[in-house]
């Protein structure tokens, strides 16, 4: 079961809004530990997430709960 269309749309609106800010670029894409010079990133961050991945998962109905 996926999110209701209304909740899905609201989430997508929020992500679109966040991506309008210049500073959001640091949260927009997955981290590459080598390119981003943070070799221990995956040791510290166990469940990494970025805005574009969330957006993609929403668009593909991969979330079943709003929370």
Predicted model as a PDB file, atoms N, CA, C, CB and O in Angstrom, pLDDT in the B-factor column:
MODEL        1                                                                  
ATOM      1  N   UNK A   1       0.844  -1.189   0.000  1.00 74.00           N  
ATOM      2  CA  UNK A   1       0.000   0.000   0.000  1.00 74.00           C  
ATOM      3  C   UNK A   1       0.885   1.247   0.000  1.00 74.00           C  
ATOM      4  CB  UNK A   1      -0.958   0.001   1.227  1.00 74.00           C  
ATOM      5  O   UNK A   1       1.872   1.313   0.733  1.00 74.00           O  
ATOM      6  N   UNK A   2       0.541   2.201  -0.796  1.00 81.00           N  
ATOM      7  CA  UNK A   2       1.335   3.427  -0.886  1.00 81.00           C  
ATOM      8  C   UNK A   2       0.617   4.589  -0.205  1.00 81.00           C  
ATOM      9  CB  UNK A   2       1.627   3.771  -2.355  1.00 81.00           C  
ATOM     10  O   UNK A   2      -0.512   4.457   0.268  1.00 81.00           O  
ATOM     11  N   UNK A   3       1.291   5.711  -0.170  1.00 89.00           N  
ATOM     12  CA  UNK A   3       0.703   6.919   0.414  1.00 89.00           C  
ATOM     13  C   UNK A   3      -0.525   7.347  -0.375  1.00 89.00           C  
ATOM     14  CB  UNK A   3       1.733   8.062   0.454  1.00 89.00           C  
ATOM     15  O   UNK A   3      -0.671   7.024  -1.554  1.00 89.00           O  
ATOM     16  N   UNK A   4      -1.396   8.073   0.293  1.00 91.00           N  
ATOM     17  CA  UNK A   4      -2.544   8.631  -0.425  1.00 91.00           C  
ATOM     18  C   UNK A   4      -2.012   9.649  -1.439  1.00 91.00           C  
ATOM     19  CB  UNK A   4      -3.579   9.298   0.569  1.00 91.00           C  
ATOM     20  O   UNK A   4      -0.954  10.239  -1.226  1.00 91.00           O  
ATOM     21  N   UNK A   5      -2.731   9.853  -2.524  1.00 92.00           N  
ATOM     22  CA  UNK A   5      -2.284  10.840  -3.532  1.00 92.00           C  
ATOM     23  C   UNK A   5      -2.072  12.237  -2.941  1.00 92.00           C  
ATOM     24  CB  UNK A   5      -3.304  10.923  -4.667  1.00 92.00           C  
ATOM     25  O   UNK A   5      -1.162  12.956  -3.353  1.00 92.00           O  
ATOM     26  N   UNK A   6      -2.907  12.615  -1.985  1.00 93.00           N  
ATOM     27  CA  UNK A   6      -2.783  13.940  -1.378  1.00 93.00           C  
ATOM     28  C   UNK A   6      -1.487  14.063  -0.569  1.00 93.00           C  
ATOM     29  CB  UNK A   6      -3.995  14.228  -0.480  1.00 93.00           C  
ATOM     30  O   UNK A   6      -0.782  15.067  -0.665  1.00 93.00           O  
ATOM     31  N   UNK A   7      -1.185  13.050   0.215  1.00 93.00           N  
ATOM     32  CA  UNK A   7       0.045  13.091   1.017  1.00 93.00           C  
ATOM     33  C   UNK A   7       1.281  13.011   0.132  1.00 93.00           C  
ATOM     34  CB  UNK A   7       0.059  11.946   2.037  1.00 93.00           C  
ATOM     35  O   UNK A   7       2.271  13.705   0.365  1.00 93.00           O  
ATOM     36  N   UNK A   8       1.216  12.176  -0.864  1.00 95.00           N  
ATOM     37  CA  UNK A   8       2.331  12.050  -1.796  1.00 95.00           C  
ATOM     38  C   UNK A   8       2.599  13.396  -2.459  1.00 95.00           C  
ATOM     39  CB  UNK A   8       2.040  10.965  -2.862  1.00 95.00           C  
ATOM     40  O   UNK A   8       3.747  13.835  -2.531  1.00 95.00           O  
ATOM     41  N   UNK A   9       1.556  14.048  -2.938  1.00 95.00           N  
ATOM     42  CA  UNK A   9       1.702  15.345  -3.602  1.00 95.00           C  
ATOM     43  C   UNK A   9       2.274  16.393  -2.654  1.00 95.00           C  
ATOM     44  CB  UNK A   9       0.352  15.817  -4.149  1.00 95.00           C  
ATOM     45  O   UNK A   9       3.124  17.192  -3.048  1.00 95.00           O  
ATOM     46  N   UNK A  10       1.817  16.390  -1.427  1.00 95.00           N  
ATOM     47  CA  UNK A  10       2.321  17.351  -0.437  1.00 95.00           C  
ATOM     48  C   UNK A  10       3.801  17.123  -0.170  1.00 95.00           C  
ATOM     49  CB  UNK A  10       1.526  17.246   0.876  1.00 95.00           C  
ATOM     50  O   UNK A  10       4.572  18.079  -0.092  1.00 95.00           O  
ATOM     51  N   UNK A  11       4.198  15.882  -0.032  1.00 95.00           N  
ATOM     52  CA  UNK A  11       5.612  15.559   0.180  1.00 95.00           C  
ATOM     53  C   UNK A  11       6.461  16.019  -1.001  1.00 95.00           C  
ATOM     54  CB  UNK A  11       5.790  14.048   0.399  1.00 95.00           C  
ATOM     55  O   UNK A  11       7.538  16.587  -0.816  1.00 95.00           O  
ATOM     56  N   UNK A  12       5.978  15.775  -2.202  1.00 97.00           N  
ATOM     57  CA  UNK A  12       6.712  16.207  -3.396  1.00 97.00           C  
ATOM     58  C   UNK A  12       6.814  17.728  -3.465  1.00 97.00           C  
ATOM     59  CB  UNK A  12       6.034  15.670  -4.661  1.00 97.00           C  
ATOM     60  O   UNK A  12       7.840  18.263  -3.884  1.00 97.00           O  
ATOM     61  N   UNK A  13       5.764  18.421  -3.059  1.00 97.00           N  
ATOM     62  CA  UNK A  13       5.798  19.888  -3.010  1.00 97.00           C  
ATOM     63  C   UNK A  13       6.855  20.369  -2.026  1.00 97.00           C  
ATOM     64  CB  UNK A  13       4.420  20.450  -2.620  1.00 97.00           C  
ATOM     65  O   UNK A  13       7.588  21.316  -2.310  1.00 97.00           O  
ATOM     66  N   UNK A  14       6.931  19.721  -0.879  1.00 97.00           N  
ATOM     67  CA  UNK A  14       7.917  20.107   0.143  1.00 97.00           C  
ATOM     68  C   UNK A  14       9.329  19.897  -0.376  1.00 97.00           C  
ATOM     69  CB  UNK A  14       7.705  19.299   1.443  1.00 97.00           C  
ATOM     70  O   UNK A  14      10.188  20.762  -0.210  1.00 97.00           O  
ATOM     71  N   UNK A  15       9.570  18.766  -0.998  1.00 97.00           N  
ATOM     72  CA  UNK A  15      10.904  18.501  -1.544  1.00 97.00           C  
ATOM     73  C   UNK A  15      11.243  19.519  -2.629  1.00 97.00           C  
ATOM     74  CB  UNK A  15      10.987  17.064  -2.112  1.00 97.00           C  
ATOM     75  O   UNK A  15      12.354  20.049  -2.650  1.00 97.00           O  
ATOM     76  N   UNK A  16      10.314  19.794  -3.517  1.00 97.00           N  
ATOM     77  CA  UNK A  16      10.548  20.805  -4.555  1.00 97.00           C  
ATOM     78  C   UNK A  16      10.884  22.162  -3.938  1.00 97.00           C  
ATOM     79  CB  UNK A  16       9.315  20.933  -5.465  1.00 97.00           C  
ATOM     80  O   UNK A  16      11.767  22.875  -4.416  1.00 97.00           O  
ATOM     81  N   UNK A  17      10.177  22.497  -2.887  1.00 97.00           N  
ATOM     82  CA  UNK A  17      10.421  23.758  -2.200  1.00 97.00           C  
ATOM     83  C   UNK A  17      11.822  23.785  -1.582  1.00 97.00           C  
ATOM     84  CB  UNK A  17       9.359  23.988  -1.118  1.00 97.00           C  
ATOM     85  O   UNK A  17      12.538  24.779  -1.702  1.00 97.00           O  
ATOM     86  N   UNK A  18      12.202  22.707  -0.932  1.00 97.00           N  
ATOM     87  CA  UNK A  18      13.532  22.629  -0.319  1.00 97.00           C  
ATOM     88  C   UNK A  18      14.636  22.729  -1.369  1.00 97.00           C  
ATOM     89  CB  UNK A  18      13.678  21.321   0.469  1.00 97.00           C  
ATOM     90  O   UNK A  18      15.663  23.369  -1.142  1.00 97.00           O  
ATOM     91  N   UNK A  19      14.420  22.102  -2.503  1.00 97.00           N  
ATOM     92  CA  UNK A  19      15.441  22.098  -3.556  1.00 97.00           C  
ATOM     93  C   UNK A  19      15.637  23.468  -4.210  1.00 97.00           C  
ATOM     94  CB  UNK A  19      15.074  21.086  -4.617  1.00 97.00           C  
ATOM     95  O   UNK A  19      16.598  23.660  -4.954  1.00 97.00           O  
ATOM     96  N   UNK A  20      14.750  24.412  -3.945  1.00 97.00           N  
ATOM     97  CA  UNK A  20      14.887  25.760  -4.486  1.00 97.00           C  
ATOM     98  C   UNK A  20      15.980  26.561  -3.776  1.00 97.00           C  
ATOM     99  CB  UNK A  20      13.565  26.494  -4.383  1.00 97.00           C  
ATOM    100  O   UNK A  20      16.477  27.547  -4.321  1.00 97.00           O  
ATOM    101  N   UNK A  21      16.352  26.147  -2.575  1.00 97.00           N  
ATOM    102  CA  UNK A  21      17.373  26.852  -1.805  1.00 97.00           C  
ATOM    103  C   UNK A  21      18.764  26.416  -2.253  1.00 97.00           C  
ATOM    104  CB  UNK A  21      17.189  26.598  -0.294  1.00 97.00           C  
ATOM    105  O   UNK A  21      19.013  25.229  -2.465  1.00 97.00           O  
ATOM    106  N   UNK A  22      19.665  27.380  -2.395  1.00 95.00           N  
ATOM    107  CA  UNK A  22      21.027  27.069  -2.820  1.00 95.00           C  
ATOM    108  C   UNK A  22      21.696  26.058  -1.901  1.00 95.00           C  
ATOM    109  CB  UNK A  22      21.856  28.334  -2.879  1.00 95.00           C  
ATOM    110  O   UNK A  22      22.397  25.157  -2.360  1.00 95.00           O  
ATOM    111  N   UNK A  23      21.477  26.212  -0.616  1.00 95.00           N  
ATOM    112  CA  UNK A  23      22.140  25.327   0.345  1.00 95.00           C  
ATOM    113  C   UNK A  23      21.650  23.883   0.251  1.00 95.00           C  
ATOM    114  CB  UNK A  23      21.924  25.844   1.753  1.00 95.00           C  
ATOM    115  O   UNK A  23      22.306  22.976   0.764  1.00 95.00           O  
ATOM    116  N   UNK A  24      20.525  23.662  -0.386  1.00 95.00           N  
ATOM    117  CA  UNK A  24      19.982  22.307  -0.460  1.00 95.00           C  
ATOM    118  C   UNK A  24      20.841  21.361  -1.283  1.00 95.00           C  
ATOM    119  CB  UNK A  24      18.601  22.347  -1.036  1.00 95.00           C  
ATOM    120  O   UNK A  24      20.685  20.143  -1.186  1.00 95.00           O  
ATOM    121  N   UNK A  25      21.747  21.903  -2.092  1.00 91.00           N  
ATOM    122  CA  UNK A  25      22.561  21.021  -2.929  1.00 91.00           C  
ATOM    123  C   UNK A  25      23.347  20.015  -2.086  1.00 91.00           C  
ATOM    124  CB  UNK A  25      23.523  21.846  -3.787  1.00 91.00           C  
ATOM    125  O   UNK A  25      23.629  18.911  -2.552  1.00 91.00           O  
ATOM    126  N   UNK A  26      23.701  20.379  -0.857  1.00 91.00           N  
ATOM    127  CA  UNK A  26      24.458  19.439  -0.017  1.00 91.00           C  
ATOM    128  C   UNK A  26      23.579  18.288   0.472  1.00 91.00           C  
ATOM    129  CB  UNK A  26      25.067  20.173   1.184  1.00 91.00           C  
ATOM    130  O   UNK A  26      24.086  17.267   0.937  1.00 91.00           O  
ATOM    131  N   UNK A  27      22.265  18.459   0.365  1.00 95.00           N  
ATOM    132  CA  UNK A  27      21.328  17.406   0.765  1.00 95.00           C  
ATOM    133  C   UNK A  27      20.623  16.768  -0.426  1.00 95.00           C  
ATOM    134  CB  UNK A  27      20.297  17.968   1.721  1.00 95.00           C  
ATOM    135  O   UNK A  27      19.830  15.843  -0.252  1.00 95.00           O  
ATOM    136  N   UNK A  28      20.898  17.242  -1.611  1.00 97.00           N  
ATOM    137  CA  UNK A  28      20.155  16.802  -2.792  1.00 97.00           C  
ATOM    138  C   UNK A  28      20.607  15.453  -3.325  1.00 97.00           C  
ATOM    139  CB  UNK A  28      20.282  17.823  -3.874  1.00 97.00           C  
ATOM    140  O   UNK A  28      19.781  14.667  -3.789  1.00 97.00           O  
ATOM    141  N   UNK A  29      21.898  15.171  -3.266  1.00 96.00           N  
ATOM    142  CA  UNK A  29      22.447  13.972  -3.894  1.00 96.00           C  
ATOM    143  C   UNK A  29      23.080  13.037  -2.864  1.00 96.00           C  
ATOM    144  CB  UNK A  29      23.477  14.358  -4.949  1.00 96.00           C  
ATOM    145  O   UNK A  29      23.474  13.471  -1.782  1.00 96.00           O  
ATOM    146  N   UNK A  30      23.173  11.766  -3.203  1.00 96.00           N  
ATOM    147  CA  UNK A  30      23.874  10.837  -2.297  1.00 96.00           C  
ATOM    148  C   UNK A  30      25.335  11.265  -2.120  1.00 96.00           C  
ATOM    149  CB  UNK A  30      23.805   9.378  -2.843  1.00 96.00           C  
ATOM    150  O   UNK A  30      25.946  11.839  -3.022  1.00 96.00           O  
ATOM    151  N   UNK A  31      25.862  10.976  -0.961  1.00 95.00           N  
ATOM    152  CA  UNK A  31      27.263  11.285  -0.662  1.00 95.00           C  
ATOM    153  C   UNK A  31      28.171  10.257  -1.337  1.00 95.00           C  
ATOM    154  CB  UNK A  31      27.511  11.308   0.874  1.00 95.00           C  
ATOM    155  O   UNK A  31      27.883   9.061  -1.339  1.00 95.00           O  
ATOM    156  N   UNK A  32      29.251  10.739  -1.898  1.00 95.00           N  
ATOM    157  CA  UNK A  32      30.312   9.875  -2.393  1.00 95.00           C  
ATOM    158  C   UNK A  32      31.504  10.098  -1.451  1.00 95.00           C  
ATOM    159  CB  UNK A  32      30.681  10.190  -3.921  1.00 95.00           C  
ATOM    160  O   UNK A  32      32.146  11.146  -1.506  1.00 95.00           O  
ATOM    161  N   UNK A  33      31.797   9.130  -0.598  1.00 95.00           N  
ATOM    162  CA  UNK A  33      32.842   9.342   0.405  1.00 95.00           C  
ATOM    163  C   UNK A  33      34.189   9.795  -0.157  1.00 95.00           C  
ATOM    164  CB  UNK A  33      33.042   8.088   1.168  1.00 95.00           C  
ATOM    165  O   UNK A  33      34.889  10.578   0.484  1.00 95.00           O  
ATOM    166  N   UNK A  34      34.558   9.317  -1.333  1.00 95.00           N  
ATOM    167  CA  UNK A  34      35.843   9.746  -1.912  1.00 95.00           C  
ATOM    168  C   UNK A  34      35.756  11.165  -2.463  1.00 95.00           C  
ATOM    169  CB  UNK A  34      36.279   8.780  -3.028  1.00 95.00           C  
ATOM    170  O   UNK A  34      36.576  12.017  -2.122  1.00 95.00           O  
ATOM    171  N   UNK A  35      34.768  11.417  -3.308  1.00 94.00           N  
ATOM    172  CA  UNK A  35      34.630  12.746  -3.910  1.00 94.00           C  
ATOM    173  C   UNK A  35      34.341  13.826  -2.875  1.00 94.00           C  
ATOM    174  CB  UNK A  35      33.528  12.732  -4.947  1.00 94.00           C  
ATOM    175  O   UNK A  35      34.821  14.954  -2.993  1.00 94.00           O  
ATOM    176  N   UNK A  36      33.554  13.474  -1.861  1.00 93.00           N  
ATOM    177  CA  UNK A  36      33.158  14.453  -0.843  1.00 93.00           C  
ATOM    178  C   UNK A  36      34.111  14.501   0.348  1.00 93.00           C  
ATOM    179  CB  UNK A  36      31.767  14.145  -0.354  1.00 93.00           C  
ATOM    180  O   UNK A  36      33.858  15.187   1.338  1.00 93.00           O  
ATOM    181  N   UNK A  37      35.209  13.758   0.231  1.00 95.00           N  
ATOM    182  CA  UNK A  37      36.260  13.780   1.246  1.00 95.00           C  
ATOM    183  C   UNK A  37      35.753  13.466   2.659  1.00 95.00           C  
ATOM    184  CB  UNK A  37      36.928  15.127   1.245  1.00 95.00           C  
ATOM    185  O   UNK A  37      36.060  14.170   3.621  1.00 95.00           O  
ATOM    186  N   UNK A  38      34.983  12.408   2.748  1.00 94.00           N  
ATOM    187  CA  UNK A  38      34.504  11.949   4.060  1.00 94.00           C  
ATOM    188  C   UNK A  38      34.555  10.415   4.075  1.00 94.00           C  
ATOM    189  CB  UNK A  38      33.035  12.475   4.354  1.00 94.00           C  
ATOM    190  O   UNK A  38      33.517   9.756   4.006  1.00 94.00           O  
ATOM    191  N   UNK A  39      35.761   9.855   4.166  1.00 95.00           N  
ATOM    192  CA  UNK A  39      35.951   8.412   4.018  1.00 95.00           C  
ATOM    193  C   UNK A  39      35.211   7.547   5.036  1.00 95.00           C  
ATOM    194  CB  UNK A  39      37.389   8.110   4.101  1.00 95.00           C  
ATOM    195  O   UNK A  39      34.920   6.385   4.754  1.00 95.00           O  
ATOM    196  N   UNK A  40      34.906   8.084   6.197  1.00 96.00           N  
ATOM    197  CA  UNK A  40      34.210   7.287   7.215  1.00 96.00           C  
ATOM    198  C   UNK A  40      32.701   7.554   7.254  1.00 96.00           C  
ATOM    199  CB  UNK A  40      34.807   7.569   8.580  1.00 96.00           C  
ATOM    200  O   UNK A  40      32.028   7.203   8.224  1.00 96.00           O  
ATOM    201  N   UNK A  41      32.185   8.167   6.208  1.00 96.00           N  
ATOM    202  CA  UNK A  41      30.770   8.535   6.156  1.00 96.00           C  
ATOM    203  C   UNK A  41      29.849   7.350   6.449  1.00 96.00           C  
ATOM    204  CB  UNK A  41      30.438   9.115   4.793  1.00 96.00           C  
ATOM    205  O   UNK A  41      28.954   7.457   7.288  1.00 96.00           O  
ATOM    206  N   UNK A  42      30.059   6.224   5.766  1.00 96.00           N  
ATOM    207  CA  UNK A  42      29.170   5.081   5.938  1.00 96.00           C  
ATOM    208  C   UNK A  42      29.391   4.357   7.264  1.00 96.00           C  
ATOM    209  CB  UNK A  42      29.355   4.112   4.796  1.00 96.00           C  
ATOM    210  O   UNK A  42      28.553   3.556   7.677  1.00 96.00           O  
ATOM    211  N   UNK A  43      30.491   4.627   7.922  1.00 96.00           N  
ATOM    212  CA  UNK A  43      30.716   4.105   9.273  1.00 96.00           C  
ATOM    213  C   UNK A  43      29.862   4.882  10.267  1.00 96.00           C  
ATOM    214  CB  UNK A  43      32.219   4.191   9.662  1.00 96.00           C  
ATOM    215  O   UNK A  43      29.324   4.315  11.218  1.00 96.00           O  
ATOM    216  N   UNK A  44      29.745   6.169  10.039  1.00 96.00           N  
ATOM    217  CA  UNK A  44      28.996   7.049  10.943  1.00 96.00           C  
ATOM    218  C   UNK A  44      27.515   7.080  10.589  1.00 96.00           C  
ATOM    219  CB  UNK A  44      29.570   8.468  10.902  1.00 96.00           C  
ATOM    220  O   UNK A  44      26.667   7.002  11.479  1.00 96.00           O  
ATOM    221  N   UNK A  45      27.196   7.192   9.319  1.00 96.00           N  
ATOM    222  CA  UNK A  45      25.811   7.288   8.847  1.00 96.00           C  
ATOM    223  C   UNK A  45      25.368   5.910   8.366  1.00 96.00           C  
ATOM    224  CB  UNK A  45      25.670   8.354   7.701  1.00 96.00           C  
ATOM    225  O   UNK A  45      25.783   5.447   7.303  1.00 96.00           O  
ATOM    226  N   UNK A  46      24.532   5.269   9.153  1.00 96.00           N  
ATOM    227  CA  UNK A  46      24.117   3.892   8.851  1.00 96.00           C  
ATOM    228  C   UNK A  46      23.016   3.808   7.789  1.00 96.00           C  
ATOM    229  CB  UNK A  46      23.640   3.219  10.116  1.00 96.00           C  
ATOM    230  O   UNK A  46      22.958   2.837   7.036  1.00 96.00           O  
ATOM    231  N   UNK A  47      22.153   4.810   7.726  1.00 95.00           N  
ATOM    232  CA  UNK A  47      21.058   4.810   6.749  1.00 95.00           C  
ATOM    233  C   UNK A  47      21.046   6.146   6.010  1.00 95.00           C  
ATOM    234  CB  UNK A  47      19.683   4.553   7.446  1.00 95.00           C  
ATOM    235  O   UNK A  47      20.193   6.993   6.276  1.00 95.00           O  
ATOM    236  N   UNK A  48      21.984   6.338   5.088  1.00 95.00           N  
ATOM    237  CA  UNK A  48      22.054   7.623   4.385  1.00 95.00           C  
ATOM    238  C   UNK A  48      20.829   7.863   3.502  1.00 95.00           C  
ATOM    239  CB  UNK A  48      23.319   7.684   3.535  1.00 95.00           C  
ATOM    240  O   UNK A  48      20.221   6.928   2.982  1.00 95.00           O  
ATOM    241  N   UNK A  49      20.489   9.129   3.351  1.00 96.00           N  
ATOM    242  CA  UNK A  49      19.343   9.496   2.519  1.00 96.00           C  
ATOM    243  C   UNK A  49      19.581  10.902   1.989  1.00 96.00           C  
ATOM    244  CB  UNK A  49      17.996   9.414   3.324  1.00 96.00           C  
ATOM    245  O   UNK A  49      20.220  11.723   2.647  1.00 96.00           O  
ATOM    246  N   UNK A  50      19.072  11.169   0.816  1.00 97.00           N  
ATOM    247  CA  UNK A  50      19.185  12.482   0.203  1.00 97.00           C  
ATOM    248  C   UNK A  50      17.828  12.853  -0.399  1.00 97.00           C  
ATOM    249  CB  UNK A  50      20.310  12.503  -0.883  1.00 97.00           C  
ATOM    250  O   UNK A  50      16.974  11.988  -0.593  1.00 97.00           O  
ATOM    251  N   UNK A  51      17.639  14.112  -0.686  1.00 98.00           N  
ATOM    252  CA  UNK A  51      16.338  14.601  -1.153  1.00 98.00           C  
ATOM    253  C   UNK A  51      15.906  13.998  -2.486  1.00 98.00           C  
ATOM    254  CB  UNK A  51      16.376  16.098  -1.279  1.00 98.00           C  
ATOM    255  O   UNK A  51      14.732  13.677  -2.665  1.00 98.00           O  
ATOM    256  N   UNK A  52      16.829  13.843  -3.411  1.00 97.00           N  
ATOM    257  CA  UNK A  52      16.438  13.310  -4.720  1.00 97.00           C  
ATOM    258  C   UNK A  52      16.089  11.821  -4.653  1.00 97.00           C  
ATOM    259  CB  UNK A  52      17.561  13.531  -5.730  1.00 97.00           C  
ATOM    260  O   UNK A  52      15.257  11.341  -5.424  1.00 97.00           O  
ATOM    261  N   UNK A  53      16.719  11.100  -3.739  1.00 97.00           N  
ATOM    262  CA  UNK A  53      16.343   9.700  -3.539  1.00 97.00           C  
ATOM    263  C   UNK A  53      14.952   9.615  -2.930  1.00 97.00           C  
ATOM    264  CB  UNK A  53      17.369   8.980  -2.639  1.00 97.00           C  
ATOM    265  O   UNK A  53      14.145   8.780  -3.339  1.00 97.00           O  
ATOM    266  N   UNK A  54      14.669  10.464  -1.966  1.00 97.00           N  
ATOM    267  CA  UNK A  54      13.328  10.497  -1.363  1.00 97.00           C  
ATOM    268  C   UNK A  54      12.300  10.851  -2.429  1.00 97.00           C  
ATOM    269  CB  UNK A  54      13.267  11.518  -0.189  1.00 97.00           C  
ATOM    270  O   UNK A  54      11.243  10.225  -2.514  1.00 97.00           O  
ATOM    271  N   UNK A  55      12.611  11.845  -3.230  1.00 97.00           N  
ATOM    272  CA  UNK A  55      11.702  12.261  -4.298  1.00 97.00           C  
ATOM    273  C   UNK A  55      11.431  11.100  -5.266  1.00 97.00           C  
ATOM    274  CB  UNK A  55      12.289  13.469  -5.062  1.00 97.00           C  
ATOM    275  O   UNK A  55      10.284  10.855  -5.640  1.00 97.00           O  
ATOM    276  N   UNK A  56      12.464  10.410  -5.656  1.00 97.00           N  
ATOM    277  CA  UNK A  56      12.329   9.273  -6.573  1.00 97.00           C  
ATOM    278  C   UNK A  56      11.491   8.155  -5.949  1.00 97.00           C  
ATOM    279  CB  UNK A  56      13.718   8.734  -6.963  1.00 97.00           C  
ATOM    280  O   UNK A  56      10.647   7.556  -6.616  1.00 97.00           O  
ATOM    281  N   UNK A  57      11.728   7.882  -4.673  1.00 95.00           N  
ATOM    282  CA  UNK A  57      10.952   6.840  -4.000  1.00 95.00           C  
ATOM    283  C   UNK A  57       9.477   7.232  -3.894  1.00 95.00           C  
ATOM    284  CB  UNK A  57      11.527   6.566  -2.601  1.00 95.00           C  
ATOM    285  O   UNK A  57       8.596   6.386  -4.048  1.00 95.00           O  
ATOM    286  N   UNK A  58       9.214   8.490  -3.637  1.00 95.00           N  
ATOM    287  CA  UNK A  58       7.826   8.964  -3.595  1.00 95.00           C  
ATOM    288  C   UNK A  58       7.158   8.797  -4.958  1.00 95.00           C  
ATOM    289  CB  UNK A  58       7.772  10.443  -3.155  1.00 95.00           C  
ATOM    290  O   UNK A  58       6.036   8.299  -5.052  1.00 95.00           O  
ATOM    291  N   UNK A  59       7.845   9.208  -5.992  1.00 95.00           N  
ATOM    292  CA  UNK A  59       7.282   9.133  -7.339  1.00 95.00           C  
ATOM    293  C   UNK A  59       7.019   7.689  -7.773  1.00 95.00           C  
ATOM    294  CB  UNK A  59       8.219   9.808  -8.332  1.00 95.00           C  
ATOM    295  O   UNK A  59       6.133   7.424  -8.585  1.00 95.00           O  
ATOM    296  N   UNK A  60       7.798   6.770  -7.223  1.00 95.00           N  
ATOM    297  CA  UNK A  60       7.628   5.349  -7.565  1.00 95.00           C  
ATOM    298  C   UNK A  60       6.829   4.570  -6.520  1.00 95.00           C  
ATOM    299  CB  UNK A  60       8.984   4.700  -7.740  1.00 95.00           C  
ATOM    300  O   UNK A  60       6.844   3.339  -6.500  1.00 95.00           O  
ATOM    301  N   UNK A  61       6.132   5.307  -5.652  1.00 94.00           N  
ATOM    302  CA  UNK A  61       5.248   4.706  -4.641  1.00 94.00           C  
ATOM    303  C   UNK A  61       5.940   3.673  -3.764  1.00 94.00           C  
ATOM    304  CB  UNK A  61       4.070   4.063  -5.315  1.00 94.00           C  
ATOM    305  O   UNK A  61       5.389   2.606  -3.495  1.00 94.00           O  
ATOM    306  N   UNK A  62       7.135   3.992  -3.325  1.00 94.00           N  
ATOM    307  CA  UNK A  62       7.892   3.067  -2.495  1.00 94.00           C  
ATOM    308  C   UNK A  62       7.750   3.330  -0.996  1.00 94.00           C  
ATOM    309  CB  UNK A  62       9.333   3.130  -2.873  1.00 94.00           C  
ATOM    310  O   UNK A  62       8.339   2.619  -0.182  1.00 94.00           O  
ATOM    311  N   UNK A  63       6.977   4.342  -0.633  1.00 92.00           N  
ATOM    312  CA  UNK A  63       6.698   4.606   0.776  1.00 92.00           C  
ATOM    313  C   UNK A  63       5.271   4.209   1.085  1.00 92.00           C  
ATOM    314  CB  UNK A  63       6.938   6.093   1.124  1.00 92.00           C  
ATOM    315  O   UNK A  63       4.343   4.556   0.354  1.00 92.00           O  
ATOM    316  N   UNK A  64       5.104   3.481   2.169  1.00 88.00           N  
ATOM    317  CA  UNK A  64       3.764   3.042   2.546  1.00 88.00           C  
ATOM    318  C   UNK A  64       3.185   3.858   3.702  1.00 88.00           C  
ATOM    319  CB  UNK A  64       3.790   1.575   2.920  1.00 88.00           C  
ATOM    320  O   UNK A  64       1.982   3.818   3.961  1.00 88.00           O  
ATOM    321  N   UNK A  65       4.061   4.605   4.400  1.00 86.00           N  
ATOM    322  CA  UNK A  65       3.591   5.409   5.521  1.00 86.00           C  
ATOM    323  C   UNK A  65       4.083   6.846   5.388  1.00 86.00           C  
ATOM    324  CB  UNK A  65       4.060   4.804   6.854  1.00 86.00           C  
ATOM    325  O   UNK A  65       5.169   7.106   4.871  1.00 86.00           O  
ATOM    326  N   UNK A  66       3.275   7.749   5.857  1.00 81.00           N  
ATOM    327  CA  UNK A  66       3.626   9.168   5.819  1.00 81.00           C  
ATOM    328  C   UNK A  66       4.808   9.456   6.754  1.00 81.00           C  
ATOM    329  CB  UNK A  66       2.408  10.036   6.211  1.00 81.00           C  
ATOM    330  O   UNK A  66       5.679  10.260   6.423  1.00 81.00           O  
ATOM    331  N   UNK A  67       4.836   8.811   7.900  1.00 83.00           N  
ATOM    332  CA  UNK A  67       5.905   9.042   8.871  1.00 83.00           C  
ATOM    333  C   UNK A  67       7.237   8.576   8.343  1.00 83.00           C  
ATOM    334  CB  UNK A  67       5.600   8.342  10.177  1.00 83.00           C  
ATOM    335  O   UNK A  67       8.250   8.695   9.032  1.00 83.00           O  
TER     336      UNK A  67                                                      
ENDMDL                                                                          
END                                                                             
